[in-house]
Amino acid sequence: MSGIEPPAAVLQSLSVRPGYFPKWNGRFYRFTHMIFGLSTAPAIWQYAMDRICDYLRSLGLNVIVYLDVFLLIADSAEACSAQLNVLQSELTSLGLSDNH
């Protein structure tokens, strides 16, 4: 060991339910098929989640996303809990719900 300790961090993960319902003009819509076929579905989903992650970071959340899992990183349990509340609220407003 080098004697250097990493800073303390609290991690919290949140999975979203599969299926994204975009909202337009106050109504929710559901895709019935992938425009360019099924093989591109994971890349399209990840691209959408990366844009959402960028938005969440602009709100001050320290968040990482991979497919349907968001990982929050905070300095304390209290900060992590506050970030989790913001994350859940924002995901709900974007038409996503958590997998709990």
N, C-alpha and C positions, 0 to 999 in steps of 0.2 A: 504494500500500500504506500502511496506517496505522502500520506499524512494530510492531504487536502480533502476536506469533506465537502460534498455538494450542498448547496443551500437546501433547507427544508422546503418541501413542497407537498401540497395536498392535491390528489388527483381524483376526479370524478368522471365516470363515463355515463353516457346516455345514448341509448339506441332509439332510432325512429322507426316507426312502422313502415314497411314497404308500401309503396304507392304514394305518389305525390299528386295532390289535387290543387292545381293552380287556381288562383282567384282572379277574376276579371270582371269588372263592372258589378262588383258586389255578389257575384255568383261563383260557386266552385265548379270546376270541370274535372273530368277524369279522362285520361288518355285511354283509348280502346286498342291501340296498337302502336308499335314503335315505327316511326316514319321510315327509317333506314334499315329496318330489320332488327332481329334480336341480338345479333353479334355485337352491335355497337351500344347496347343498352347499358352495360356497366360504365363505359366511358362517358356516356351522356349523363348518367346519374351522378358520377363523380364530378363532372364539370359543373353541374347544378349545385352540388353540395359545396364545392370550392367557392362558388360565388356567394353562397349563404355564409360560409365561414369568413370570407372577406368582410361581409356586412357585419357579422358578429364581432369581428376584431375592431371594426371602426367604432363599435359601441364600448370598447375597452375590455372585452372578454379575451382571456388568454386561452384560445381554443384550437384544437386540431381535429380534423375530420377525415375519416376513411370510410367510404361507402355509406353505411347507415349509422356509424358510431361517432359520436362527438366526445372528445376528451377535454375536460376543463383542467387547467393547472392554476393553482392559487398558492399564496404564501401561508394561508391559515384556513382552518375549517370554516370559520365564519365568512371569510371572503369567498371560499368555494361555494358555500351555501347560497350566498347572495348572487354569485354568478350563475348558479344552477337555476335560480328563480327567474333571472333575466333570460337565460337560454330557453327555458320551457315556455315562457311568455312569448318570446320572439318566434320560436318555431311554430307555436300555435297560430300566431298571427300570419305566418307564411303558409299555413295549410298543412303543416306536419304535426304529428302527435308522437309522444314518446311511447315506447314499447313496454310500459309497466302496467 
